[in-house]
């Protein structure tokens, strides 16, 4: 009788303890594309995970190097998802009247492939110095033909470099580029803009959610 009571008490204790465990914590770091899909990722997880995006726009890898420690902070993240690319491969000129001073004809490239590679290596190393989180890199999304500051072919080049870095660093890769082509053609803002309608961000978010959800199981 006493043994049965003890077993029942232990079961109740562990069940109670498990019910009060914090949900997995996921930090998403990235540019405006990730800002667009993060609310849909958060919505899909509901109470099953705490999903946060870094404050503001993570811009290019130079910004990442400067602010990565600040973004991670003291939180004990289970997963940190990162992406840089669209800003790195962008050409800008101070005299351009296009939003963001984008100008792929007369502008200057933000970061070369070599600098992009070096910066990614440094960012991953910095993260690992301060966090034990599982790392995931999301590839750069589609660039339409008439985008003012970016060349359509460049995401493939930058993604190839990023994949090489992440494989060497043992970082998981969620290749969002391929599905983003289809999604942008159906739900992109236009053939001169890298951004998406809410429906487009929802579809991107569904892909990101599925990948993250598998990794927290």
C-alpha positions in Angstrom: 0.0 0.0 0.0 2.8 2.4 1.0 4.7 1.5 -2.2 1.7 2.2 -4.4 1.1 5.5 -2.6 4.8 6.5 -3.1 4.7 5.6 -6.9 1.5 7.6 -7.3 3.0 10.6 -5.5 6.1 10.4 -7.7 4.0 10.3 -10.9 2.0 13.3 -9.8 5.1 15.2 -8.9 6.8 14.6 -12.3 3.6 15.3 -14.1 3.2 18.6 -12.2 6.8 19.5 -12.8 6.6 18.8 -16.6 3.5 20.9 -16.8 5.4 23.9 -15.6 8.4 23.5 -17.9 9.1 26.5 -20.1 8.4 26.1 -23.8 11.3 26.1 -26.2 12.7 29.5 -27.0 13.4 30.5 -30.6 15.2 33.6 -31.7 14.8 34.6 -35.4 17.5 37.1 -36.7 17.1 38.5 -40.2 16.0 41.3 -42.5 12.6 42.5 -43.5 11.6 39.2 -45.1 12.0 37.4 -41.7 10.2 40.3 -40.0 7.3 39.6 -42.4 7.0 35.9 -41.8 7.9 35.8 -38.1 4.3 36.6 -36.9 3.0 33.7 -38.9 5.6 31.4 -37.3 4.7 32.6 -33.9 1.0 32.1 -34.6 1.5 28.5 -35.7 3.5 27.6 -32.6 1.0 29.2 -30.3 2.0 28.2 -26.7 4.2 25.4 -27.9 7.2 27.7 -28.3 8.3 31.2 -27.5 9.3 32.9 -30.8 11.0 36.3 -31.0 12.6 38.4 -33.7 15.7 40.6 -33.1 14.7 44.2 -32.6 14.4 45.9 -36.0 16.1 44.8 -39.2 19.3 42.8 -39.0 20.4 44.3 -42.4 23.7 42.9 -43.6 26.5 40.8 -42.0 28.3 43.9 -40.9 25.3 44.8 -38.7 25.2 41.2 -37.5 28.9 41.3 -36.4 28.2 44.5 -34.5 25.0 43.6 -32.7 24.8 39.8 -32.4 25.7 39.7 -28.7 23.1 42.4 -28.0 20.4 40.5 -29.8 21.1 37.2 -28.1 21.4 38.9 -24.7 21.2 36.7 -21.5 18.3 34.6 -22.8 18.8 30.8 -22.9 17.7 30.2 -26.4 17.0 26.7 -27.7 17.2 27.6 -31.3 18.7 30.7 -33.0 17.8 31.0 -36.7 19.9 33.4 -38.7 19.8 34.9 -42.2 21.8 37.6 -44.0 22.1 38.1 -47.8 19.6 40.5 -49.4 21.4 43.5 -47.9 24.9 42.1 -48.4 24.3 41.7 -52.2 22.6 45.1 -52.6 24.2 47.9 -54.6 23.6 51.4 -53.3 24.6 54.9 -54.4 24.1 58.1 -52.2 22.6 60.0 -55.1 19.9 57.4 -55.9 16.4 58.5 -55.4 15.1 54.9 -55.1 14.2 53.8 -51.5 17.3 52.7 -49.7 19.5 54.4 -52.3 19.5 51.3 -54.3 21.3 51.4 -57.7 22.7 48.3 -59.3 24.0 50.4 -62.3 26.1 53.1 -60.5 26.1 51.8 -56.9 28.6 50.1 -54.7 28.2 46.5 -53.6 27.6 46.3 -49.8 29.7 43.1 -49.3 31.6 41.0 -51.8 31.3 37.2 -51.7 34.6 37.0 -50.0 33.7 39.5 -47.2 30.2 37.8 -46.9 31.9 34.5 -46.3 34.3 35.9 -43.8 31.6 37.7 -41.9 29.4 34.6 -41.7 32.2 32.6 -40.2 32.8 35.3 -37.7 29.1 35.6 -36.8 28.7 31.9 -36.2 31.8 31.8 -34.1 30.6 34.7 -32.0 27.2 33.0 -31.4 28.9 29.9 -30.2 31.0 31.8 -27.8 27.9 33.0 -25.9 25.1 30.5 -26.6 24.6 26.7 -26.7 21.5 27.1 -29.0 21.0 25.0 -32.0 21.8 27.1 -35.1 19.8 27.3 -38.3 20.7 29.3 -41.4 17.9 30.3 -43.8 19.0 31.0 -47.3 18.3 34.3 -49.1 15.1 34.6 -50.9 14.3 35.4 -54.5 15.2 38.6 -56.2 13.0 39.7 -59.2 14.5 40.9 -62.5 13.6 44.6 -62.2 14.8 45.1 -58.6 16.6 48.5 -58.5 19.6 47.5 -56.4 20.0 43.8 -56.7 20.7 41.3 -59.5 18.4 38.3 -60.0 21.4 35.9 -60.2 23.1 37.0 -57.0 21.1 35.1 -54.4 22.3 31.8 -55.9 25.9 33.0 -55.6 25.5 34.2 -52.0 23.5 31.2 -51.0 26.2 28.9 -52.4 28.8 30.6 -50.2 26.5 30.6 -47.2 25.8 26.9 -47.5 29.5 26.2 -47.7 30.2 28.2 -44.5 27.3 26.5 -42.6 28.3 23.0 -43.6 31.9 23.7 -42.4 30.5 25.1 -39.2 28.0 22.3 -38.7 25.0 24.6 -38.9 21.6 23.4 -40.1 20.3 24.9 -43.4 16.7 25.7 -44.3 16.8 26.3 -48.0 14.1 28.9 -48.4 15.3 30.2 -51.8 13.8 27.5 -54.0 10.2 27.8 -52.6 10.5 31.5 -52.5 10.7 31.7 -56.3 7.2 30.2 -56.6 5.8 32.1 -53.7 7.1 35.4 -55.0 5.7 34.9 -58.4 2.3 34.3 -56.9 2.4 36.6 -53.9 5.3 39.0 -54.4 4.6 42.7 -54.3 6.0 43.1 -57.8 8.8 42.3 -60.3 10.8 45.2 -58.9 10.5 44.4 -55.2 11.9 41.6 -53.0 9.0 41.8 -50.5 5.7 39.8 -50.3 2.0 40.3 -49.7 0.6 38.9 -46.4 -0.3 35.7 -48.2 3.3 35.4 -49.4 4.7 35.9 -45.9 2.2 33.4 -44.5 3.5 30.7 -47.0 7.1 31.5 -46.1 6.2 31.3 -42.5 4.6 27.9 -42.9 7.9 26.5 -44.4 10.0 28.1 -41.6 7.6 26.7 -39.0 7.7 23.2 -40.3 11.5 23.2 -40.2 11.7 24.7 -36.7 9.0 22.5 -35.3 10.9 19.3 -36.3 14.0 20.7 -34.6 12.3 21.2 -31.2 10.7 17.8 -31.1 
